[in-house]
Amino acid sequence: MTATASPATLMPMDAHTDRDAPIGIFDSGIGGLSVLRHVRAALPQEHLLYFADSGYAPYGDKDEQQIVDRSLAIAGFLIGQGIKALVVACNTATAAAIQAIRLQWPELIVVGIEPGLKPAALHSKSGVVGVLATRSTLASARFIALREQIAAAGKVRFISQACVGLVDQIEKGELQSPATAALVDRYVVPLIAQGADTLVLGCTHYPFARELIESAARHAGCAAPVIIDTGEAVTRQLSRLLEAKALVRSGDAAENGGSLVAYTTAGVSTLSTALTNLLKMDAEVRQIAAS
């Protein structure tokens, strides 16, 4: 099914407060599926709407205002579909735009992705943590403030690594290709060489390359790298906020589980294939006209 409405042209609406209303999840592309799988596992009764802005991916090479504009447009579109909560399943969009989303819709439950710097600091034995993320995330005031706060509070050093091109490889489905492996080696090996024993996956796309990241770390001399993926923490926070507002869909209404509808600003087949291959999920995928 193809929808011709553009997210940028839809007017903001109030969030629904119905328990049966869906939860919206969005990302610059397929990376947010790594968060979707945690949400589905923890809240199988909930209806979910997933929005992949693959026609504009990656966000990591966009300027901040572009990311804010896209994020507000997508949030507005999902609110127009009647969501009761929104998960910004993108580190770059969270860093750039979550404050703007919360200001626009103050009554809406909004959960963003925070880089797992705090748990990484607690897990690291060497005191050196490598952070793999996009350029935009690493340059954001939100990330820099968090990094400095945690570094000042403990004896840990963060080494940031912008992984240019890795999102593109994952969007293409090249999770095990030689080109992707070479790219991962280029970014991970220097972090291990500088003493990192813990790696933060600071982009929701990167969990899909976790096998390559762990392999690169081991080959570089870190036998048991600790990998920090914050998808579970996001899901726990979403669950807490839904419970606090009595918006959890009841078990009686969910005998057959919640539905899943997905939207994309790129080709339908790409997102359908990603849902099937990465998550073993089937969903109705609708194309949204880019603008």
Contacts in CASP RR format, 6 or more apart in sequence:
PFRMAT RR
TARGET T0000
AUTHOR 0000-0000-0000
METHOD contacts of the structure
MODEL  1
MTATASPATLMPMDAHTDRDAPIGIFDSGIGGLSVLRHVRAALPQEHLLY
FADSGYAPYGDKDEQQIVDRSLAIAGFLIGQGIKALVVACNTATAAAIQA
IRLQWPELIVVGIEPGLKPAALHSKSGVVGVLATRSTLASARFIALREQI
AAAGKVRFISQACVGLVDQIEKGELQSPATAALVDRYVVPLIAQGADTLV
LGCTHYPFARELIESAARHAGCAAPVIIDTGEAVTRQLSRLLEAKALVRS
GDAAENGGSLVAYTTAGVSTLSTALTNLLKMDAEVRQIAAS
1 284 0 8 1.000
1 285 0 8 1.000
1 286 0 8 1.000
1 287 0 8 1.000
2 268 0 8 1.000
2 286 0 8 1.000
2 287 0 8 1.000
3 263 0 8 1.000
3 286 0 8 1.000
3 287 0 8 1.000
3 288 0 8 1.000
3 289 0 8 1.000
4 289 0 8 1.000
5 77 0 8 1.000
5 288 0 8 1.000
5 289 0 8 1.000
6 73 0 8 1.000
6 288 0 8 1.000
6 289 0 8 1.000
6 290 0 8 1.000
6 291 0 8 1.000
7 51 0 8 1.000
7 73 0 8 1.000
7 74 0 8 1.000
7 76 0 8 1.000
7 77 0 8 1.000
7 265 0 8 1.000
7 288 0 8 1.000
7 291 0 8 1.000
8 69 0 8 1.000
8 73 0 8 1.000
8 291 0 8 1.000
9 291 0 8 1.000
10 73 0 8 1.000
10 76 0 8 1.000
10 77 0 8 1.000
10 80 0 8 1.000
12 76 0 8 1.000
12 79 0 8 1.000
12 104 0 8 1.000
12 105 0 8 1.000
13 76 0 8 1.000
13 79 0 8 1.000
13 80 0 8 1.000
13 82 0 8 1.000
14 79 0 8 1.000
14 105 0 8 1.000
14 107 0 8 1.000
15 79 0 8 1.000
15 82 0 8 1.000
15 83 0 8 1.000
15 84 0 8 1.000
15 85 0 8 1.000
15 86 0 8 1.000
15 105 0 8 1.000
15 107 0 8 1.000
15 108 0 8 1.000
15 109 0 8 1.000
16 82 0 8 1.000
16 83 0 8 1.000
16 84 0 8 1.000
17 84 0 8 1.000
17 245 0 8 1.000
17 247 0 8 1.000
18 84 0 8 1.000
19 84 0 8 1.000
19 246 0 8 1.000
19 247 0 8 1.000
19 248 0 8 1.000
19 249 0 8 1.000
19 250 0 8 1.000
19 253 0 8 1.000
20 47 0 8 1.000
20 249 0 8 1.000
20 253 0 8 1.000
21 47 0 8 1.000
21 82 0 8 1.000
21 83 0 8 1.000
21 84 0 8 1.000
21 247 0 8 1.000
22 46 0 8 1.000
22 47 0 8 1.000
22 48 0 8 1.000
22 49 0 8 1.000
22 81 0 8 1.000
22 82 0 8 1.000
22 83 0 8 1.000
22 84 0 8 1.000
22 259 0 8 1.000
22 261 0 8 1.000
23 39 0 8 1.000
23 43 0 8 1.000
23 46 0 8 1.000
23 47 0 8 1.000
23 48 0 8 1.000
23 49 0 8 1.000
23 83 0 8 1.000
23 84 0 8 1.000
23 85 0 8 1.000
23 86 0 8 1.000
23 87 0 8 1.000
23 238 0 8 1.000
24 48 0 8 1.000
24 49 0 8 1.000
24 50 0 8 1.000
24 51 0 8 1.000
24 78 0 8 1.000
24 81 0 8 1.000
24 83 0 8 1.000
24 85 0 8 1.000
24 86 0 8 1.000
24 87 0 8 1.000
25 32 0 8 1.000
25 35 0 8 1.000
25 36 0 8 1.000
25 39 0 8 1.000
25 48 0 8 1.000
25 49 0 8 1.000
25 50 0 8 1.000
25 51 0 8 1.000
25 86 0 8 1.000
25 87 0 8 1.000
25 89 0 8 1.000
26 32 0 8 1.000
26 50 0 8 1.000
26 51 0 8 1.000
26 52 0 8 1.000
26 53 0 8 1.000
26 71 0 8 1.000
26 74 0 8 1.000
26 75 0 8 1.000
26 78 0 8 1.000
26 86 0 8 1.000
26 87 0 8 1.000
26 88 0 8 1.000
26 89 0 8 1.000
26 90 0 8 1.000
26 93 0 8 1.000
27 33 0 8 1.000
27 35 0 8 1.000
27 51 0 8 1.000
27 52 0 8 1.000
27 53 0 8 1.000
27 89 0 8 1.000
27 90 0 8 1.000
27 93 0 8 1.000
27 204 0 8 1.000
28 52 0 8 1.000
28 53 0 8 1.000
28 54 0 8 1.000
28 56 0 8 1.000
28 57 0 8 1.000
28 58 0 8 1.000
28 59 0 8 1.000
28 60 0 8 1.000
28 90 0 8 1.000
28 92 0 8 1.000
28 93 0 8 1.000
28 167 0 8 1.000
29 52 0 8 1.000
29 53 0 8 1.000
29 54 0 8 1.000
29 55 0 8 1.000
29 57 0 8 1.000
29 90 0 8 1.000
29 171 0 8 1.000
29 205 0 8 1.000
29 264 0 8 1.000
29 266 0 8 1.000
30 52 0 8 1.000
30 54 0 8 1.000
30 170 0 8 1.000
30 171 0 8 1.000
30 205 0 8 1.000
30 208 0 8 1.000
30 270 0 8 1.000
30 271 0 8 1.000
30 274 0 8 1.000
30 278 0 8 1.000
31 52 0 8 1.000
31 89 0 8 1.000
31 90 0 8 1.000
31 167 0 8 1.000
31 170 0 8 1.000
31 203 0 8 1.000
31 204 0 8 1.000
31 205 0 8 1.000
31 207 0 8 1.000
31 208 0 8 1.000
32 50 0 8 1.000
32 52 0 8 1.000
32 89 0 8 1.000
32 90 0 8 1.000
32 204 0 8 1.000
32 205 0 8 1.000
33 50 0 8 1.000
33 208 0 8 1.000
33 274 0 8 1.000
33 275 0 8 1.000
33 278 0 8 1.000
33 279 0 8 1.000
34 89 0 8 1.000
34 204 0 8 1.000
34 205 0 8 1.000
34 207 0 8 1.000
34 208 0 8 1.000
34 229 0 8 1.000
34 231 0 8 1.000
35 87 0 8 1.000
35 89 0 8 1.000
35 113 0 8 1.000
35 204 0 8 1.000
35 231 0 8 1.000
35 234 0 8 1.000
35 235 0 8 1.000
36 48 0 8 1.000
36 50 0 8 1.000
36 89 0 8 1.000
36 279 0 8 1.000
37 278 0 8 1.000
37 279 0 8 1.000
38 231 0 8 1.000
38 232 0 8 1.000
38 234 0 8 1.000
38 235 0 8 1.000
39 46 0 8 1.000
39 48 0 8 1.000
39 87 0 8 1.000
39 234 0 8 1.000
39 235 0 8 1.000
39 238 0 8 1.000
40 48 0 8 1.000
40 260 0 8 1.000
40 279 0 8 1.000
40 281 0 8 1.000
41 235 0 8 1.000
42 235 0 8 1.000
42 236 0 8 1.000
42 239 0 8 1.000
43 235 0 8 1.000
43 238 0 8 1.000
43 239 0 8 1.000
43 242 0 8 1.000
43 248 0 8 1.000
43 249 0 8 1.000
44 254 0 8 1.000
44 257 0 8 1.000
44 258 0 8 1.000
45 248 0 8 1.000
45 249 0 8 1.000
45 250 0 8 1.000
45 251 0 8 1.000
45 253 0 8 1.000
45 254 0 8 1.000
45 257 0 8 1.000
45 258 0 8 1.000
46 248 0 8 1.000
46 249 0 8 1.000
46 254 0 8 1.000
46 258 0 8 1.000
47 249 0 8 1.000
47 258 0 8 1.000
47 259 0 8 1.000
47 260 0 8 1.000
48 258 0 8 1.000
48 259 0 8 1.000
48 260 0 8 1.000
48 261 0 8 1.000
49 78 0 8 1.000
49 81 0 8 1.000
49 83 0 8 1.000
49 260 0 8 1.000
49 261 0 8 1.000
49 262 0 8 1.000
49 263 0 8 1.000
50 260 0 8 1.000
50 261 0 8 1.000
50 262 0 8 1.000
50 263 0 8 1.000
50 283 0 8 1.000
51 74 0 8 1.000
51 77 0 8 1.000
51 78 0 8 1.000
51 262 0 8 1.000
51 263 0 8 1.000
51 264 0 8 1.000
51 288 0 8 1.000
52 262 0 8 1.000
52 263 0 8 1.000
52 264 0 8 1.000
52 265 0 8 1.000
52 266 0 8 1.000
52 271 0 8 1.000
53 59 0 8 1.000
53 70 0 8 1.000
53 74 0 8 1.000
53 264 0 8 1.000
53 265 0 8 1.000
54 171 0 8 1.000
54 264 0 8 1.000
54 265 0 8 1.000
54 266 0 8 1.000
54 267 0 8 1.000
54 270 0 8 1.000
54 271 0 8 1.000
55 264 0 8 1.000
55 265 0 8 1.000
55 266 0 8 1.000
55 290 0 8 1.000
56 62 0 8 1.000
56 70 0 8 1.000
56 265 0 8 1.000
56 290 0 8 1.000
57 167 0 8 1.000
57 168 0 8 1.000
57 171 0 8 1.000
57 266 0 8 1.000
58 92 0 8 1.000
58 134 0 8 1.000
58 165 0 8 1.000
58 167 0 8 1.000
58 168 0 8 1.000
58 171 0 8 1.000
59 67 0 8 1.000
59 70 0 8 1.000
59 90 0 8 1.000
59 92 0 8 1.000
59 93 0 8 1.000
59 96 0 8 1.000
59 134 0 8 1.000
59 136 0 8 1.000
60 67 0 8 1.000
60 92 0 8 1.000
60 134 0 8 1.000
60 135 0 8 1.000
60 136 0 8 1.000
60 137 0 8 1.000
60 167 0 8 1.000
61 134 0 8 1.000
61 135 0 8 1.000
61 136 0 8 1.000
61 164 0 8 1.000
62 70 0 8 1.000
62 136 0 8 1.000
64 96 0 8 1.000
64 136 0 8 1.000
64 140 0 8 1.000
67 92 0 8 1.000
67 93 0 8 1.000
67 96 0 8 1.000
67 97 0 8 1.000
67 136 0 8 1.000
68 96 0 8 1.000
68 97 0 8 1.000
68 100 0 8 1.000
70 93 0 8 1.000
70 97 0 8 1.000
71 88 0 8 1.000
71 93 0 8 1.000
71 96 0 8 1.000
71 97 0 8 1.000
71 98 0 8 1.000
71 100 0 8 1.000
71 101 0 8 1.000
72 97 0 8 1.000
72 100 0 8 1.000
72 101 0 8 1.000
72 104 0 8 1.000
75 86 0 8 1.000
75 101 0 8 1.000
75 104 0 8 1.000
75 105 0 8 1.000
76 105 0 8 1.000
77 263 0 8 1.000
77 288 0 8 1.000
78 86 0 8 1.000
79 86 0 8 1.000
79 105 0 8 1.000
79 108 0 8 1.000
83 108 0 8 1.000
84 109 0 8 1.000
84 242 0 8 1.000
84 247 0 8 1.000
85 108 0 8 1.000
85 109 0 8 1.000
85 110 0 8 1.000
85 111 0 8 1.000
85 238 0 8 1.000
85 241 0 8 1.000
85 242 0 8 1.000
85 247 0 8 1.000
86 101 0 8 1.000
86 105 0 8 1.000
86 108 0 8 1.000
86 109 0 8 1.000
86 110 0 8 1.000
86 111 0 8 1.000
87 111 0 8 1.000
87 112 0 8 1.000
87 234 0 8 1.000
87 238 0 8 1.000
88 94 0 8 1.000
88 97 0 8 1.000
88 98 0 8 1.000
88 101 0 8 1.000
88 110 0 8 1.000
88 111 0 8 1.000
88 112 0 8 1.000
88 113 0 8 1.000
89 112 0 8 1.000
89 113 0 8 1.000
89 204 0 8 1.000
89 234 0 8 1.000
90 113 0 8 1.000
90 203 0 8 1.000
90 204 0 8 1.000
91 113 0 8 1.000
91 114 0 8 1.000
91 115 0 8 1.000
91 133 0 8 1.000
91 134 0 8 1.000
91 137 0 8 1.000
91 202 0 8 1.000
91 203 0 8 1.000
91 204 0 8 1.000
92 134 0 8 1.000
92 136 0 8 1.000
92 137 0 8 1.000
92 140 0 8 1.000
92 203 0 8 1.000
94 112 0 8 1.000
94 113 0 8 1.000
94 114 0 8 1.000
94 142 0 8 1.000
95 136 0 8 1.000
95 137 0 8 1.000
95 140 0 8 1.000
95 142 0 8 1.000
95 143 0 8 1.000
96 136 0 8 1.000
96 140 0 8 1.000
98 110 0 8 1.000
98 112 0 8 1.000
101 108 0 8 1.000
101 110 0 8 1.000
102 108 0 8 1.000
102 110 0 8 1.000
109 238 0 8 1.000
109 241 0 8 1.000
109 242 0 8 1.000
109 245 0 8 1.000
109 247 0 8 1.000
111 234 0 8 1.000
111 237 0 8 1.000
111 238 0 8 1.000
111 241 0 8 1.000
112 234 0 8 1.000
113 202 0 8 1.000
113 204 0 8 1.000
113 230 0 8 1.000
113 231 0 8 1.000
113 234 0 8 1.000
114 146 0 8 1.000
114 230 0 8 1.000
114 233 0 8 1.000
115 131 0 8 1.000
115 133 0 8 1.000
115 137 0 8 1.000
115 143 0 8 1.000
115 146 0 8 1.000
115 200 0 8 1.000
115 202 0 8 1.000
115 230 0 8 1.000
116 200 0 8 1.000
116 202 0 8 1.000
116 228 0 8 1.000
116 230 0 8 1.000
116 233 0 8 1.000
117 129 0 8 1.000
117 131 0 8 1.000
117 146 0 8 1.000
117 147 0 8 1.000
117 150 0 8 1.000
117 158 0 8 1.000
117 200 0 8 1.000
118 150 0 8 1.000
119 228 0 8 1.000
119 230 0 8 1.000
119 233 0 8 1.000
120 129 0 8 1.000
120 130 0 8 1.000
120 131 0 8 1.000
120 156 0 8 1.000
120 198 0 8 1.000
120 199 0 8 1.000
120 200 0 8 1.000
120 226 0 8 1.000
120 228 0 8 1.000
121 127 0 8 1.000
121 129 0 8 1.000
121 150 0 8 1.000
121 151 0 8 1.000
121 154 0 8 1.000
121 156 0 8 1.000
123 198 0 8 1.000
123 226 0 8 1.000
123 228 0 8 1.000
124 156 0 8 1.000
124 196 0 8 1.000
124 197 0 8 1.000
124 198 0 8 1.000
124 226 0 8 1.000
125 197 0 8 1.000
126 195 0 8 1.000
126 196 0 8 1.000
126 197 0 8 1.000
126 198 0 8 1.000
127 155 0 8 1.000
127 156 0 8 1.000
127 157 0 8 1.000
127 197 0 8 1.000
128 156 0 8 1.000
128 157 0 8 1.000
128 159 0 8 1.000
128 194 0 8 1.000
128 195 0 8 1.000
128 196 0 8 1.000
128 197 0 8 1.000
128 198 0 8 1.000
129 156 0 8 1.000
129 157 0 8 1.000
129 158 0 8 1.000
129 159 0 8 1.000
129 196 0 8 1.000
129 198 0 8 1.000
129 199 0 8 1.000
129 200 0 8 1.000
130 158 0 8 1.000
130 159 0 8 1.000
130 160 0 8 1.000
130 161 0 8 1.000
130 191 0 8 1.000
130 196 0 8 1.000
130 198 0 8 1.000
130 199 0 8 1.000
130 200 0 8 1.000
131 138 0 8 1.000
131 147 0 8 1.000
131 158 0 8 1.000
131 159 0 8 1.000
131 160 0 8 1.000
131 161 0 8 1.000
131 199 0 8 1.000
131 200 0 8 1.000
131 202 0 8 1.000
132 161 0 8 1.000
132 163 0 8 1.000
132 166 0 8 1.000
132 187 0 8 1.000
132 188 0 8 1.000
132 191 0 8 1.000
132 199 0 8 1.000
132 200 0 8 1.000
132 201 0 8 1.000
132 202 0 8 1.000
132 203 0 8 1.000
132 206 0 8 1.000
132 213 0 8 1.000
133 143 0 8 1.000
133 160 0 8 1.000
133 161 0 8 1.000
133 162 0 8 1.000
133 163 0 8 1.000
133 200 0 8 1.000
133 202 0 8 1.000
133 203 0 8 1.000
134 162 0 8 1.000
134 163 0 8 1.000
134 167 0 8 1.000
134 203 0 8 1.000
135 162 0 8 1.000
135 164 0 8 1.000
137 143 0 8 1.000
137 202 0 8 1.000
137 203 0 8 1.000
138 160 0 8 1.000
138 162 0 8 1.000
147 158 0 8 1.000
147 160 0 8 1.000
150 156 0 8 1.000
150 158 0 8 1.000
151 157 0 8 1.000
151 158 0 8 1.000
159 191 0 8 1.000
159 194 0 8 1.000
159 196 0 8 1.000
161 187 0 8 1.000
161 188 0 8 1.000
161 190 0 8 1.000
161 191 0 8 1.000
163 183 0 8 1.000
163 187 0 8 1.000
163 203 0 8 1.000
163 206 0 8 1.000
165 183 0 8 1.000
166 180 0 8 1.000
166 183 0 8 1.000
166 184 0 8 1.000
166 187 0 8 1.000
166 203 0 8 1.000
166 205 0 8 1.000
166 206 0 8 1.000
166 209 0 8 1.000
167 203 0 8 1.000
167 205 0 8 1.000
169 175 0 8 1.000
169 177 0 8 1.000
169 179 0 8 1.000
169 180 0 8 1.000
169 183 0 8 1.000
169 209 0 8 1.000
170 180 0 8 1.000
170 205 0 8 1.000
170 206 0 8 1.000
170 208 0 8 1.000
170 209 0 8 1.000
171 205 0 8 1.000
171 270 0 8 1.000
173 274 0 8 1.000
173 277 0 8 1.000
174 180 0 8 1.000
175 208 0 8 1.000
175 209 0 8 1.000
175 211 0 8 1.000
175 212 0 8 1.000
176 211 0 8 1.000
176 212 0 8 1.000
180 209 0 8 1.000
180 212 0 8 1.000
181 212 0 8 1.000
181 215 0 8 1.000
181 216 0 8 1.000
184 209 0 8 1.000
184 212 0 8 1.000
184 213 0 8 1.000
184 216 0 8 1.000
185 216 0 8 1.000
185 219 0 8 1.000
188 199 0 8 1.000
188 213 0 8 1.000
188 216 0 8 1.000
188 217 0 8 1.000
188 220 0 8 1.000
189 216 0 8 1.000
189 219 0 8 1.000
189 220 0 8 1.000
191 199 0 8 1.000
192 216 0 8 1.000
192 217 0 8 1.000
192 220 0 8 1.000
192 221 0 8 1.000
192 222 0 8 1.000
192 225 0 8 1.000
193 220 0 8 1.000
196 222 0 8 1.000
197 222 0 8 1.000
197 225 0 8 1.000
197 226 0 8 1.000
198 225 0 8 1.000
198 226 0 8 1.000
198 227 0 8 1.000
198 228 0 8 1.000
199 213 0 8 1.000
199 217 0 8 1.000
199 225 0 8 1.000
199 226 0 8 1.000
199 227 0 8 1.000
199 228 0 8 1.000
200 228 0 8 1.000
201 207 0 8 1.000
201 210 0 8 1.000
201 213 0 8 1.000
201 227 0 8 1.000
201 228 0 8 1.000
201 229 0 8 1.000
201 230 0 8 1.000
202 230 0 8 1.000
204 231 0 8 1.000
206 213 0 8 1.000
207 229 0 8 1.000
207 231 0 8 1.000
208 278 0 8 1.000
210 227 0 8 1.000
210 229 0 8 1.000
213 225 0 8 1.000
213 227 0 8 1.000
214 225 0 8 1.000
214 227 0 8 1.000
217 225 0 8 1.000
218 225 0 8 1.000
239 248 0 8 1.000
242 248 0 8 1.000
249 258 0 8 1.000
260 281 0 8 1.000
260 283 0 8 1.000
260 284 0 8 1.000
261 283 0 8 1.000
261 284 0 8 1.000
261 285 0 8 1.000
261 286 0 8 1.000
262 271 0 8 1.000
262 272 0 8 1.000
262 275 0 8 1.000
262 283 0 8 1.000
262 284 0 8 1.000
262 285 0 8 1.000
262 286 0 8 1.000
263 285 0 8 1.000
263 286 0 8 1.000
263 287 0 8 1.000
263 288 0 8 1.000
264 270 0 8 1.000
264 271 0 8 1.000
264 285 0 8 1.000
264 286 0 8 1.000
264 287 0 8 1.000
264 288 0 8 1.000
265 287 0 8 1.000
265 288 0 8 1.000
265 289 0 8 1.000
265 290 0 8 1.000
266 287 0 8 1.000
267 287 0 8 1.000
268 285 0 8 1.000
268 286 0 8 1.000
268 287 0 8 1.000
271 285 0 8 1.000
272 283 0 8 1.000
272 285 0 8 1.000
275 281 0 8 1.000
275 282 0 8 1.000
275 283 0 8 1.000
275 285 0 8 1.000
276 282 0 8 1.000
END
